[in-house]
Amino acid sequence: MEDLLRPIYQERASQVNTLGILILEKKKPISPVTDNFDVILFIIVREAKEPWYVKHYDFEGKTAAMHIVDEQLLQHWIDTSSYRRSVEWVINGSIIFERNDYISELKEKLRSFPSGTRDLKKAIEFAKLIRSYSESKDLYENGHHLDAYSRMVHSLHYLARLAIIEKGFHPEVTVWNQVKKIEPEIYKYYEELIMSKESTEKRVQLMTLAVEHAVSIRAKTSAKHLLDLMNQREEPWSFGELKVHPEIKEYALDLSSMIEYLVEKELVEIVLQDTKGINIYHRMYKASRNEEN
């Protein structure tokens, strides 16, 4: 199949801007990893006017999708898991061209999963988990059990991805197949929520307790990215300062609920600062120094 596609990628391989080309073939009739195309051609370039260019092809009764991505966008996808297919393409794709071992080194970097990237990914999933879980609890307490159930399913997805990252793996598109092997306890939560014969209300109630425990024991390690940043200076932080910090932008939308949870768990302290108003204070935040938390 590679020979049939050679005319498509050969010109790209000759360009100095091209860093590497991977090919990934569909292995089963329904293939989310390849978007159900028979072949994915993944071309990484140093820079491009259009950071992500996609073109579809038909050939001899088969289909192919060519993705041309600049390395800056690809790195963003890798760091944030915002397009998980791309990570699978790099890890599982076959190299048909690379410049100066670029893809070989990228594959090795993904397999080693550096701690800095891992901490950021954990923080992103943890922040999403806290918001989703809090929304599920609120919906449940207000009697909206079906909506609470829906949010709890989302919460378990975030928890599953978080657990996978903790083990040093990148979350795949088929996350539950992956988590079943890596973290069977969380897979069991999912089965209980989906398949239990209890009422929806009871299922959500039981899962709320289970997820609360799972979140609580992971809080400190999952929030390490944020706590390390807050410890970079002695002065407390305003929420506004944290929200616009470039290192936090990937989870800024969920930052408020994350900080409130960390305050509740005494991992973050509140520092009140005077304002011009009487009995009105600025609410500032600093990472707790209490190592027992």
C-alpha positions as protocol buffer text, in pm:
chain_id: "A"
residue {
  index: 1
  type: MET
  ca { x: 0 y: 0 z: 0 }
}
residue {
  index: 2
  type: GLU
  ca { x: 294 y: 228 z: 70 }
}
residue {
  index: 3
  type: ASP
  ca { x: 404 y: 191 z: -294 }
}
residue {
  index: 4
  type: LEU
  ca { x: 62 y: 303 z: -418 }
}
residue {
  index: 5
  type: LEU
  ca { x: 82 y: 617 z: -205 }
}
residue {
  index: 6
  type: ARG
  ca { x: 443 y: 696 z: -290 }
}
residue {
  index: 7
  type: PRO
  ca { x: 352 y: 962 z: -552 }
}
residue {
  index: 8
  type: ILE
  ca { x: 157 y: 1150 z: -282 }
}
residue {
  index: 9
  type: TYR
  ca { x: 432 y: 1175 z: -22 }
}
residue {
  index: 10
  type: GLN
  ca { x: 748 y: 1154 z: -233 }
}
residue {
  index: 11
  type: GLU
  ca { x: 747 y: 1523 z: -322 }
}
residue {
  index: 12
  type: ARG
  ca { x: 700 y: 1613 z: 47 }
}
residue {
  index: 13
  type: ALA
  ca { x: 994 y: 1394 z: 146 }
}
residue {
  index: 14
  type: SER
  ca { x: 1225 y: 1590 z: -83 }
}
residue {
  index: 15
  type: GLN
  ca { x: 1139 y: 1923 z: 81 }
}
residue {
  index: 16
  type: VAL
  ca { x: 1383 y: 2056 z: 343 }
}
residue {
  index: 17
  type: ASN
  ca { x: 1090 y: 2168 z: 558 }
}
residue {
  index: 18
  type: THR
  ca { x: 968 y: 1809 z: 603 }
}
residue {
  index: 19
  type: LEU
  ca { x: 1086 y: 1647 z: 927 }
}
residue {
  index: 20
  type: GLY
  ca { x: 925 y: 1307 z: 888 }
}
residue {
  index: 21
  type: ILE
  ca { x: 650 y: 1096 z: 736 }
}
residue {
  index: 22
  type: LEU
  ca { x: 460 y: 811 z: 903 }
}
residue {
  index: 23
  type: ILE
  ca { x: 209 y: 565 z: 765 }
}
residue {
  index: 24
  type: LEU
  ca { x: -57 y: 383 z: 966 }
}
residue {
  index: 25
  type: GLU
  ca { x: -293 y: 126 z: 814 }
}
residue {
  index: 26
  type: LYS
  ca { x: -638 y: 26 z: 936 }
}
residue {
  index: 27
  type: LYS
  ca { x: -626 y: -312 z: 1108 }
}
residue {
  index: 28
  type: LYS
  ca { x: -999 y: -375 z: 1162 }
}
residue {
  index: 29
  type: PRO
  ca { x: -1327 y: -282 z: 988 }
}
residue {
  index: 30
  type: ILE
  ca { x: -1416 y: -10 z: 1238 }
}
residue {
  index: 31
  type: SER
  ca { x: -1106 y: 194 z: 1318 }
}
residue {
  index: 32
  type: PRO
  ca { x: -1148 y: 513 z: 1525 }
}
residue {
  index: 33
  type: VAL
  ca { x: -769 y: 558 z: 1531 }
}
residue {
  index: 34
  type: THR
  ca { x: -761 y: 609 z: 1153 }
}
residue {
  index: 35
  type: ASP
  ca { x: -1101 y: 781 z: 1138 }
}
residue {
  index: 36
  type: ASN
  ca { x: -1207 y: 467 z: 945 }
}
residue {
  index: 37
  type: PHE
  ca { x: -971 y: 547 z: 658 }
}
residue {
  index: 38
  type: ASP
  ca { x: -769 y: 255 z: 525 }
}
residue {
  index: 39
  type: VAL
  ca { x: -447 y: 454 z: 556 }
}
residue {
  index: 40
  type: ILE
  ca { x: -323 y: 759 z: 743 }
}
residue {
  index: 41
  type: LEU
  ca { x: -25 y: 949 z: 604 }
}
residue {
  index: 42
  type: PHE
  ca { x: 110 y: 1172 z: 880 }
}
residue {
  index: 43
  type: ILE
  ca { x: 358 y: 1433 z: 762 }
}
residue {
  index: 44
  type: ILE
  ca { x: 538 y: 1653 z: 1015 }
}
residue {
  index: 45
  type: VAL
  ca { x: 690 y: 1978 z: 891 }
}
residue {
  index: 46
  type: ARG
  ca { x: 904 y: 2241 z: 1058 }
}
residue {
  index: 47
  type: GLU
  ca { x: 661 y: 2522 z: 979 }
}
residue {
  index: 48
  type: ALA
  ca { x: 362 y: 2588 z: 753 }
}
residue {
  index: 49
  type: LYS
  ca { x: 123 y: 2867 z: 660 }
}
residue {
  index: 50
  type: GLU
  ca { x: -160 y: 2635 z: 761 }
}
residue {
  index: 51
  type: PRO
  ca { x: -60 y: 2453 z: 1083 }
}
residue {
  index: 52
  type: TRP
  ca { x: -282 y: 2153 z: 1005 }
}
residue {
  index: 53
  type: TYR
  ca { x: -366 y: 2062 z: 647 }
}
residue {
  index: 54
  type: VAL
  ca { x: -577 y: 1755 z: 560 }
}
residue {
  index: 55
  type: LYS
  ca { x: -651 y: 1595 z: 224 }
}
residue {
  index: 56
  type: HIS
  ca { x: -852 y: 1279 z: 146 }
}
residue {
  index: 57
  type: TYR
  ca { x: -783 y: 1029 z: -133 }
}
residue {
  index: 58
  type: ASP
  ca { x: -947 y: 729 z: -304 }
}
residue {
  index: 59
  type: PHE
  ca { x: -725 y: 465 z: -466 }
}
residue {
  index: 60
  type: GLU
  ca { x: -808 y: 115 z: -591 }
}
residue {
  index: 61
  type: GLY
  ca { x: -1121 y: 95 z: -377 }
}
residue {
  index: 62
  type: LYS
  ca { x: -943 y: 214 z: -64 }
}
residue {
  index: 63
  type: THR
  ca { x: -928 y: 547 z: 119 }
}
residue {
  index: 64
  type: ALA
  ca { x: -643 y: 752 z: 261 }
}
residue {
  index: 65
  type: ALA
  ca { x: -616 y: 1069 z: 467 }
}
residue {
  index: 66
  type: MET
  ca { x: -304 y: 1283 z: 455 }
}
residue {
  index: 67
  type: HIS
  ca { x: -239 y: 1509 z: 754 }
}
residue {
  index: 68
  type: ILE
  ca { x: 36 y: 1770 z: 731 }
}
residue {
  index: 69
  type: VAL
  ca { x: 109 y: 1924 z: 1071 }
}
residue {
  index: 70
  type: ASP
  ca { x: 374 y: 2170 z: 1182 }
}
residue {
  index: 71
  type: GLU
  ca { x: 585 y: 2056 z: 1476 }
}
residue {
  index: 72
  type: GLN
  ca { x: 465 y: 2335 z: 1706 }
}
residue {
  index: 73
  type: LEU
  ca { x: 101 y: 2226 z: 1677 }
}
residue {
  index: 74
  type: LEU
  ca { x: 199 y: 1860 z: 1710 }
}
residue {
  index: 75
  type: GLN
  ca { x: 388 y: 1938 z: 2031 }
}
residue {
  index: 76
  type: HIS
  ca { x: 80 y: 2118 z: 2163 }
}
residue {
  index: 77
  type: TRP
  ca { x: -133 y: 1810 z: 2089 }
}
residue {
  index: 78
  type: ILE
  ca { x: 121 y: 1589 z: 2265 }
}
residue {
  index: 79
  type: ASP
  ca { x: 148 y: 1813 z: 2573 }
}
residue {
  index: 80
  type: THR
  ca { x: -227 y: 1859 z: 2618 }
}
residue {
  index: 81
  type: SER
  ca { x: -381 y: 1538 z: 2475 }
}
residue {
  index: 82
  type: SER
  ca { x: -607 y: 1769 z: 2274 }
}
residue {
  index: 83
  type: TYR
  ca { x: -585 y: 1542 z: 1967 }
}
residue {
  index: 84
  type: ARG
  ca { x: -503 y: 1196 z: 2100 }
}
residue {
  index: 85
  type: ARG
  ca { x: -502 y: 1029 z: 1758 }
}
residue {
  index: 86
  type: SER
  ca { x: -182 y: 1215 z: 1671 }
}
residue {
  index: 87
  type: VAL
  ca { x: 4 y: 1053 z: 1962 }
}
residue {
  index: 88
  type: GLU
  ca { x: -111 y: 708 z: 1849 }
}
residue {
  index: 89
  type: TRP
  ca { x: -4 y: 785 z: 1493 }
}
residue {
  index: 90
  type: VAL
  ca { x: 346 y: 875 z: 1608 }
}
residue {
  index: 91
  type: ILE
  ca { x: 381 y: 581 z: 1848 }
}
residue {
  index: 92
  type: ASN
  ca { x: 228 y: 314 z: 1622 }
}
residue {
  index: 93
  type: GLY
  ca { x: 296 y: 451 z: 1275 }
}
residue {
  index: 94
  type: SER
  ca { x: 570 y: 313 z: 1051 }
}
residue {
  index: 95
  type: ILE
  ca { x: 843 y: 557 z: 949 }
}
residue {
  index: 96
  type: ILE
  ca { x: 874 y: 595 z: 573 }
}
residue {
  index: 97
  type: PHE
  ca { x: 1091 y: 907 z: 588 }
}
residue {
  index: 98
  type: GLU
  ca { x: 1265 y: 1108 z: 857 }
}
residue {
  index: 99
  type: ARG
  ca { x: 1525 y: 1380 z: 866 }
}
residue {
  index: 100
  type: ASN
  ca { x: 1808 y: 1347 z: 1119 }
}
residue {
  index: 101
  type: ASP
  ca { x: 1625 y: 1076 z: 1319 }
}
residue {
  index: 102
  type: TYR
  ca { x: 1348 y: 1324 z: 1403 }
}
residue {
  index: 103
  type: ILE
  ca { x: 1063 y: 1071 z: 1432 }
}
residue {
  index: 104
  type: SER
  ca { x: 1275 y: 803 z: 1600 }
}
residue {
  index: 105
  type: GLU
  ca { x: 1368 y: 1053 z: 1870 }
}
residue {
  index: 106
  type: LEU
  ca { x: 1006 y: 1171 z: 1899 }
}
residue {
  index: 107
  type: LYS
  ca { x: 885 y: 813 z: 1941 }
}
residue {
  index: 108
  type: GLU
  ca { x: 1140 y: 757 z: 2218 }
}
residue {
  index: 109
  type: LYS
  ca { x: 1040 y: 1080 z: 2390 }
}
residue {
  index: 110
  type: LEU
  ca { x: 675 y: 975 z: 2387 }
}
residue {
  index: 111
  type: ARG
  ca { x: 760 y: 633 z: 2527 }
}
residue {
  index: 112
  type: SER
  ca { x: 970 y: 784 z: 2807 }
}
residue {
  index: 113
  type: PHE
  ca { x: 695 y: 1041 z: 2884 }
}
residue {
  index: 114
  type: PRO
  ca { x: 903 y: 1317 z: 3056 }
}
residue {
  index: 115
  type: SER
  ca { x: 782 y: 1421 z: 3402 }
}
residue {
  index: 116
  type: GLY
  ca { x: 714 y: 1783 z: 3303 }
}
residue {
  index: 117
  type: THR
  ca { x: 476 y: 1680 z: 3026 }
}
residue {
  index: 118
  type: ARG
  ca { x: 319 y: 1419 z: 3251 }
}
residue {
  index: 119
  type: ASP
  ca { x: 255 y: 1673 z: 3529 }
}
residue {
  index: 120
  type: LEU
  ca { x: 86 y: 1913 z: 3285 }
}
residue {
  index: 121
  type: LYS
  ca { x: -135 y: 1637 z: 3145 }
}
residue {
  index: 122
  type: LYS
  ca { x: -232 y: 1525 z: 3494 }
}
residue {
  index: 123
  type: ALA
  ca { x: -327 y: 1881 z: 3588 }
}
residue {
  index: 124
  type: ILE
  ca { x: -542 y: 1919 z: 3275 }
}
residue {
  index: 125
  type: GLU
  ca { x: -734 y: 1596 z: 3338 }
}
residue {
  index: 126
  type: PHE
  ca { x: -759 y: 1663 z: 3712 }
}
residue {
  index: 127
  type: ALA
  ca { x: -905 y: 2011 z: 3656 }
}
residue {
  index: 128
  type: LYS
  ca { x: -1165 y: 1869 z: 3414 }
}
residue {
  index: 129
  type: LEU
  ca { x: -1241 y: 1590 z: 3660 }
}
residue {
  index: 130
  type: ILE
  ca { x: -1301 y: 1829 z: 3951 }
}
residue {
  index: 131
  type: ARG
  ca { x: -1538 y: 2047 z: 3752 }
}
residue {
  index: 132
  type: SER
  ca { x: -1731 y: 1754 z: 3605 }
}
residue {
  index: 133
  type: TYR
  ca { x: -1753 y: 1572 z: 3938 }
}
residue {
  index: 134
  type: SER
  ca { x: -1870 y: 1889 z: 4117 }
}
residue {
  index: 135
  type: GLU
  ca { x: -2139 y: 1944 z: 3854 }
}
residue {
  index: 136
  type: SER
  ca { x: -2254 y: 1583 z: 3893 }
}
residue {
  index: 137
  type: LYS
  ca { x: -2286 y: 1622 z: 4270 }
}
residue {
  index: 138
  type: ASP
  ca { x: -2477 y: 1948 z: 4235 }
}
residue {
  index: 139
  type: LEU
  ca { x: -2718 y: 1798 z: 3981 }
}
residue {
  index: 140
  type: TYR
  ca { x: -2772 y: 1494 z: 4202 }
}
residue {
  index: 141
  type: GLU
  ca { x: -2843 y: 1704 z: 4511 }
}
residue {
  index: 142
  type: ASN
  ca { x: -3100 y: 1902 z: 4314 }
}
residue {
  index: 143
  type: GLY
  ca { x: -3282 y: 1589 z: 4198 }
}
residue {
  index: 144
  type: HIS
  ca { x: -3160 y: 1591 z: 3835 }
}
residue {
  index: 145
  type: HIS
  ca { x: -3050 y: 1229 z: 3844 }
}
residue {
  index: 146
  type: LEU
  ca { x: -3022 y: 1162 z: 3469 }
}
residue {
  index: 147
  type: ASP
  ca { x: -2812 y: 1475 z: 3417 }
}
residue {
  index: 148
  type: ALA
  ca { x: -2603 y: 1380 z: 3721 }
}
residue {
  index: 149
  type: TYR
  ca { x: -2553 y: 1035 z: 3567 }
}
residue {
  index: 150
  type: SER
  ca { x: -2437 y: 1189 z: 3239 }
}
residue {
  index: 151
  type: ARG
  ca { x: -2183 y: 1410 z: 3415 }
}
residue {
  index: 152
  type: MET
  ca { x: -2062 y: 1115 z: 3622 }
}
residue {
  index: 153
  type: VAL
  ca { x: -1987 y: 921 z: 3302 }
}
residue {
  index: 154
  type: HIS
  ca { x: -1774 y: 1217 z: 3189 }
}
residue {
  index: 155
  type: SER
  ca { x: -1607 y: 1228 z: 3531 }
}
residue {
  index: 156
  type: LEU
  ca { x: -1507 y: 863 z: 3503 }
}
residue {
  index: 157
  type: HIS
  ca { x: -1356 y: 928 z: 3161 }
}
residue {
  index: 158
  type: TYR
  ca { x: -1139 y: 1204 z: 3307 }
}
residue {
  index: 159
  type: LEU
  ca { x: -1047 y: 981 z: 3602 }
}
residue {
  index: 160
  type: ALA
  ca { x: -955 y: 699 z: 3364 }
}
residue {
  index: 161
  type: ARG
  ca { x: -728 y: 923 z: 3156 }
}
residue {
  index: 162
  type: LEU
  ca { x: -569 y: 1060 z: 3473 }
}
residue {
  index: 163
  type: ALA
  ca { x: -496 y: 709 z: 3601 }
}
residue {
  index: 164
  type: ILE
  ca { x: -341 y: 610 z: 3267 }
}
residue {
  index: 165
  type: ILE
  ca { x: -111 y: 914 z: 3273 }
}
residue {
  index: 166
  type: GLU
  ca { x: -10 y: 833 z: 3632 }
}
residue {
  index: 167
  type: LYS
  ca { x: 111 y: 493 z: 3511 }
}
residue {
  index: 168
  type: GLY
  ca { x: 331 y: 659 z: 3249 }
}
residue {
  index: 169
  type: PHE
  ca { x: 115 y: 596 z: 2943 }
}
residue {
  index: 170
  type: HIS
  ca { x: -56 y: 829 z: 2697 }
}
residue {
  index: 171
  type: PRO
  ca { x: -438 y: 796 z: 2692 }
}
residue {
  index: 172
  type: GLU
  ca { x: -557 y: 632 z: 2371 }
}
residue {
  index: 173
  type: VAL
  ca { x: -879 y: 688 z: 2178 }
}
residue {
  index: 174
  type: THR
  ca { x: -1010 y: 355 z: 2313 }
}
residue {
  index: 175
  type: VAL
  ca { x: -952 y: 461 z: 2672 }
}
residue {
  index: 176
  type: TRP
  ca { x: -1163 y: 196 z: 2847 }
}
residue {
  index: 177
  type: ASN
  ca { x: -989 y: -92 z: 2673 }
}
residue {
  index: 178
  type: GLN
  ca { x: -664 y: 65 z: 2790 }
}
residue {
  index: 179
  type: VAL
  ca { x: -772 y: 135 z: 3149 }
}
residue {
  index: 180
  type: LYS
  ca { x: -909 y: -218 z: 3190 }
}
residue {
  index: 181
  type: LYS
  ca { x: -551 y: -345 z: 3164 }
}
residue {
  index: 182
  type: ILE
  ca { x: -378 y: -62 z: 3348 }
}
residue {
  index: 183
  type: GLU
  ca { x: -619 y: 36 z: 3628 }
}
residue {
  index: 184
  type: PRO
  ca { x: -889 y: -233 z: 3665 }
}
residue {
  index: 185
  type: GLU
  ca { x: -1040 y: -70 z: 3976 }
}
residue {
  index: 186
  type: ILE
  ca { x: -1150 y: 235 z: 3776 }
}
residue {
  index: 187
  type: TYR
  ca { x: -1277 y: 10 z: 3499 }
}
residue {
  index: 188
  type: LYS
  ca { x: -1488 y: -162 z: 3765 }
}
residue {
  index: 189
  type: TYR
  ca { x: -1635 y: 178 z: 3863 }
}
residue {
  index: 190
  type: TYR
  ca { x: -1739 y: 230 z: 3503 }
}
residue {
  index: 191
  type: GLU
  ca { x: -1898 y: -114 z: 3480 }
}
residue {
  index: 192
  type: GLU
  ca { x: -2090 y: -56 z: 3803 }
}
residue {
  index: 193
  type: LEU
  ca { x: -2223 y: 280 z: 3686 }
}
residue {
  index: 194
  type: ILE
  ca { x: -2323 y: 156 z: 3340 }
}
residue {
  index: 195
  type: MET
  ca { x: -2439 y: -200 z: 3408 }
}
residue {
  index: 196
  type: SER
  ca { x: -2572 y: -203 z: 3764 }
}
residue {
  index: 197
  type: LYS
  ca { x: -2939 y: -296 z: 3808 }
}
residue {
  index: 198
  type: GLU
  ca { x: -2979 y: -32 z: 4079 }
}
residue {
  index: 199
  type: SER
  ca { x: -3184 y: 279 z: 4005 }
}
residue {
  index: 200
  type: THR
  ca { x: -3009 y: 571 z: 3835 }
}
residue {
  index: 201
  type: GLU
  ca { x: -3033 y: 768 z: 4159 }
}
residue {
  index: 202
  type: LYS
  ca { x: -2865 y: 491 z: 4360 }
}
residue {
  index: 203
  type: ARG
  ca { x: -2593 y: 433 z: 4100 }
}
residue {
  index: 204
  type: VAL
  ca { x: -2496 y: 800 z: 4100 }
}
residue {
  index: 205
  type: GLN
  ca { x: -2506 y: 813 z: 4479 }
}
residue {
  index: 206
  type: LEU
  ca { x: -2270 y: 515 z: 4515 }
}
residue {
  index: 207
  type: MET
  ca { x: -2038 y: 637 z: 4241 }
}
residue {
  index: 208
  type: THR
  ca { x: -2015 y: 983 z: 4399 }
}
residue {
  index: 209
  type: LEU
  ca { x: -1860 y: 826 z: 4708 }
}
residue {
  index: 210
  type: ALA
  ca { x: -1621 y: 609 z: 4505 }
}
residue {
  index: 211
  type: VAL
  ca { x: -1505 y: 894 z: 4284 }
}
residue {
  index: 212
  type: GLU
  ca { x: -1465 y: 1130 z: 4580 }
}
residue {
  index: 213
  type: HIS
  ca { x: -1218 y: 885 z: 4733 }
}
residue {
  index: 214
  type: ALA
  ca { x: -1035 y: 829 z: 4403 }
}
residue {
  index: 215
  type: VAL
  ca { x: -1001 y: 1205 z: 4351 }
}
residue {
  index: 216
  type: SER
  ca { x: -895 y: 1277 z: 4708 }
}
residue {
  index: 217
  type: ILE
  ca { x: -603 y: 1032 z: 4711 }
}
residue {
  index: 218
  type: ARG
  ca { x: -475 y: 1175 z: 4381 }
}
residue {
  index: 219
  type: ALA
  ca { x: -515 y: 1545 z: 4463 }
}
residue {
  index: 220
  type: LYS
  ca { x: -158 y: 1633 z: 4561 }
}
residue {
  index: 221
  type: THR
  ca { x: 18 y: 1449 z: 4279 }
}
residue {
  index: 222
  type: SER
  ca { x: -239 y: 1552 z: 4018 }
}
residue {
  index: 223
  type: ALA
  ca { x: -211 y: 1920 z: 4113 }
}
residue {
  index: 224
  type: LYS
  ca { x: 170 y: 1916 z: 4120 }
}
residue {
  index: 225
  type: HIS
  ca { x: 196 y: 2128 z: 3806 }
}
residue {
  index: 226
  type: LEU
  ca { x: -8 y: 2408 z: 3966 }
}
residue {
  index: 227
  type: LEU
  ca { x: 144 y: 2376 z: 4315 }
}
residue {
  index: 228
  type: ASP
  ca { x: 500 y: 2385 z: 4177 }
}
residue {
  index: 229
  type: LEU
  ca { x: 416 y: 2700 z: 3984 }
}
residue {
  index: 230
  type: MET
  ca { x: 266 y: 2867 z: 4293 }
}
residue {
  index: 231
  type: ASN
  ca { x: 582 y: 2780 z: 4489 }
}
residue {
  index: 232
  type: GLN
  ca { x: 800 y: 2970 z: 4243 }
}
residue {
  index: 233
  type: ARG
  ca { x: 753 y: 3284 z: 4452 }
}
residue {
  index: 234
  type: GLU
  ca { x: 693 y: 3368 z: 4818 }
}
residue {
  index: 235
  type: GLU
  ca { x: 411 y: 3616 z: 4754 }
}
residue {
  index: 236
  type: PRO
  ca { x: 57 y: 3479 z: 4726 }
}
residue {
  index: 237
  type: TRP
  ca { x: -116 y: 3478 z: 4388 }
}
residue {
  index: 238
  type: SER
  ca { x: -438 y: 3642 z: 4283 }
}
residue {
  index: 239
  type: PHE
  ca { x: -672 y: 3425 z: 4080 }
}
residue {
  index: 240
  type: GLY
  ca { x: -632 y: 3665 z: 3789 }
}
residue {
  index: 241
  type: GLU
  ca { x: -254 y: 3620 z: 3790 }
}
residue {
  index: 242
  type: LEU
  ca { x: -286 y: 3244 z: 3782 }
}
residue {
  index: 243
  type: LYS
  ca { x: -559 y: 3242 z: 3518 }
}
residue {
  index: 244
  type: VAL
  ca { x: -349 y: 3433 z: 3264 }
}
residue {
  index: 245
  type: HIS
  ca { x: -20 y: 3257 z: 3338 }
}
residue {
  index: 246
  type: PRO
  ca { x: 102 y: 3095 z: 3014 }
}
residue {
  index: 247
  type: GLU
  ca { x: 185 y: 2764 z: 3186 }
}
residue {
  index: 248
  type: ILE
  ca { x: -174 y: 2729 z: 3306 }
}
residue {
  index: 249
  type: LYS
  ca { x: -361 y: 2830 z: 2991 }
}
residue {
  index: 250
  type: GLU
  ca { x: -447 y: 2469 z: 2901 }
}
residue {
  index: 251
  type: TYR
  ca { x: -661 y: 2430 z: 3214 }
}
residue {
  index: 252
  type: ALA
  ca { x: -747 y: 2793 z: 3286 }
}
residue {
  index: 253
  type: LEU
  ca { x: -1119 y: 2737 z: 3217 }
}
residue {
  index: 254
  type: ASP
  ca { x: -1137 y: 2480 z: 3498 }
}
residue {
  index: 255
  type: LEU
  ca { x: -892 y: 2656 z: 3730 }
}
residue {
  index: 256
  type: SER
  ca { x: -1152 y: 2809 z: 3964 }
}
residue {
  index: 257
  type: SER
  ca { x: -1310 y: 2478 z: 4064 }
}
residue {
  index: 258
  type: MET
  ca { x: -967 y: 2318 z: 4089 }
}
residue {
  index: 259
  type: ILE
  ca { x: -838 y: 2583 z: 4331 }
}
residue {
  index: 260
  type: GLU
  ca { x: -1152 y: 2564 z: 4545 }
}
residue {
  index: 261
  type: TYR
  ca { x: -1106 y: 2189 z: 4574 }
}
residue {
  index: 262
  type: LEU
  ca { x: -739 y: 2229 z: 4669 }
}
residue {
  index: 263
  type: VAL
  ca { x: -836 y: 2485 z: 4934 }
}
residue {
  index: 264
  type: GLU
  ca { x: -1088 y: 2237 z: 5072 }
}
residue {
  index: 265
  type: LYS
  ca { x: -814 y: 1972 z: 5088 }
}
residue {
  index: 266
  type: GLU
  ca { x: -573 y: 2221 z: 5253 }
}
residue {
  index: 267
  type: LEU
  ca { x: -325 y: 2195 z: 4968 }
}
residue {
  index: 268
  type: VAL
  ca { x: -376 y: 2563 z: 4891 }
}
residue {
  index: 269
  type: GLU
  ca { x: -410 y: 2837 z: 5154 }
}
residue {
  index: 270
  type: ILE
  ca { x: -619 y: 3154 z: 5133 }
}
residue {
  index: 271
  type: VAL
  ca { x: -442 y: 3481 z: 5216 }
}
residue {
  index: 272
  type: LEU
  ca { x: -662 y: 3787 z: 5269 }
}
residue {
  index: 273
  type: GLN
  ca { x: -528 y: 4128 z: 5171 }
}
residue {
  index: 274
  type: ASP
  ca { x: -684 y: 4463 z: 5260 }
}
residue {
  index: 275
  type: THR
  ca { x: -875 y: 4667 z: 5005 }
}
residue {
  index: 276
  type: LYS
  ca { x: -1000 y: 5025 z: 5027 }
}
residue {
  index: 277
  type: GLY
  ca { x: -1339 y: 4892 z: 5135 }
}
residue {
  index: 278
  type: ILE
  ca { x: -1421 y: 4824 z: 5499 }
}
residue {
  index: 279
  type: ASN
  ca { x: -1428 y: 4449 z: 5577 }
}
residue {
  index: 280
  type: ILE
  ca { x: -1367 y: 4368 z: 5210 }
}
residue {
  index: 281
  type: TYR
  ca { x: -1051 y: 4176 z: 5123 }
}
residue {
  index: 282
  type: HIS
  ca { x: -866 y: 4054 z: 4819 }
}
residue {
  index: 283
  type: ARG
  ca { x: -861 y: 3676 z: 4820 }
}
residue {
  index: 284
  type: MET
  ca { x: -511 y: 3552 z: 4736 }
}
residue {
  index: 285
  type: TYR
  ca { x: -372 y: 3199 z: 4718 }
}
residue {
  index: 286
  type: LYS
  ca { x: -50 y: 3021 z: 4806 }
}
residue {
  index: 287
  type: ALA
  ca { x: 53 y: 2657 z: 4807 }
}
residue {
  index: 288
  type: SER
  ca { x: 36 y: 2503 z: 5152 }
}
residue {
  index: 289
  type: ARG
  ca { x: 371 y: 2433 z: 5318 }
}
residue {
  index: 290
  type: ASN
  ca { x: 221 y: 2159 z: 5533 }
}
residue {
  index: 291
  type: GLU
  ca { x: 389 y: 1842 z: 5406 }
}
residue {
  index: 292
  type: GLU
  ca { x: 144 y: 1624 z: 5595 }
}
residue {
  index: 293
  type: ASN
  ca { x: -138 y: 1711 z: 5350 }
}
